[in-house]
Amino acid sequence: MWILVVERVASSYCKMTDGQPRATTFMFDFSLMGQRLGGASAISELMEDLGHALAHGGPDIKMLGGGQPAHIAEMDQRWADRFQEMLDHRDEFDRAVGNYDPPRGNPAFIAALAGLLQRELGWNISPDNIAVTAGGQTAFFFLFHLLAGEMPDGRCKKILLPLVPEYIGYANQSVKHDMFRAVPPRIELTGDHEFKYRVDFDRLEVGDDIAAICVSRPTNPTGNVLTDEEIERLSAIASAHDIPLIIDNAYGAPFPHIIFTSATPVWQEHMILTLSLSKLGLPGTRTGIVIAHPRVAAAIANMSAIVGLSNPNVGQAIVRPMIESGEILRLSRDVVRPYYAEKSRYARESVRSAFADRFPYRVHVSEGALFLWLWFPGLPVTSKELYERLKKRGVLIISGHYFFFGLEGGKDWRHQHECLRMTFTMPEQVVADGIRIIAEEVEKAWNA
Ligand SMILES: Cc1ncc(COP(=O)(O)O)c(C=O)c1O
């Protein structure tokens, strides 16, 4: 129960954990940083929607909104078997749940990962290049604040997003200033109902106020995979300006390898690559990994110590032997990737048959990740309004406008309000029903 404290008298209501509003006088100001981080944000609303839909949604909710990975039976079984193995070797289990690891992460896990990246990808990586974090999301909070913001010489540096729409989870991470500068993409129309975003290098300017360039590859929300050539050019630009290129590899290779096209995984000394165990099927273990120059990796470990003492151990303990044996690569390639490739195919086919020629639409080429990105050119209502209408009908998607943050002077760009992101990880019937209802609501908007 909450304790009522009469400090500054200002009567208000707050929600108790039982959901009932109660009168309280517990009012005081939050700091500026507290207001930025403690206020509602797109990502907090999204995770609330997702968590509640998963916990209490009932059969009628079509949850196509979050980034929840599917429960793939073979993967779930493998985690359960590993847990059993750990219990059978009690000291392994006891260490995983009963010890603080060093803030950089579990040394055996880090050594195994460095070995895998050397062996399989030929990268010149040692344990000094690796730091574990409490999920990829936390890795980005640390990285952005390590690199950008107020500098010792008084300048304020930003993170350059060379292509938006980009991952909504970055948007509200800044504790002080707005942290991003974003560049709108070139839109390449492919086929009758498809398109692909490309980095518009003609508009990409890197001034001395840019701290780093950052992309997710595959991209959340669009399923875009930046081509090898785009990555090479971004890498060369970053290197020429002596700044890091951050590649968010939450869906990428070598694991979980949710990529349906060919793309070469890359790391060089001026790159920062983040990995995560979430989309392999272990989001509950909160395990993120940063691969970077030793100076950056050491700083991330120090930040983990300050913020959390150490990181969650269990995910690292579960996958360590699978990294040592290379099994994690086989599972990613033979189980996880084909599973999501089929989900993507099914969702695209459902869109094709439900949307037919009822209204103008295009789907971003689905090259990876867990989402379809739908564009309704000329949509008579905003995507936010469409989201509200769909929510009333039990379909949760994400309005595309949230993903276009950091654009200067781009507020009037209509395209931002014509897109939505839908997740295709749910059971086929849920995806098909959700798509059918999206079609009905878009058609209604056109006919109003
Ligand atoms: C592109 C991208 N980066 C990072 C994350 C963070 O994932 P996690 O904190 O679960 O590792 C996500 C989660 O959906 C994501 O989509």
The ligand as a Gaussian input file, in Angstrom:
#p B3LYP/6-31G(d) Opt

LIG

0 1
 C       15.270000      -2.718000     -33.233000
 C       15.214000      -3.094000     -31.790000
 N       16.264000      -2.801000     -31.016000
 C       16.283000      -3.105000     -29.715000
 C       15.207000      -3.729000     -29.120000
 C       15.279000      -4.036000     -27.672000
 O       15.049000      -5.373000     -27.390000
 P       15.480000      -6.041000     -26.018000
 O       15.627000      -4.940000     -24.998000
 O       14.364000      -6.973000     -25.685000
 O       16.784000      -6.720000     -26.266000
 C       14.077000      -4.043000     -29.890000
 C       12.892000      -4.679000     -29.289000
 O       11.873000      -4.931000     -29.874000
 C       14.092000      -3.722000     -31.264000
 O       13.050000      -3.992000     -32.051000

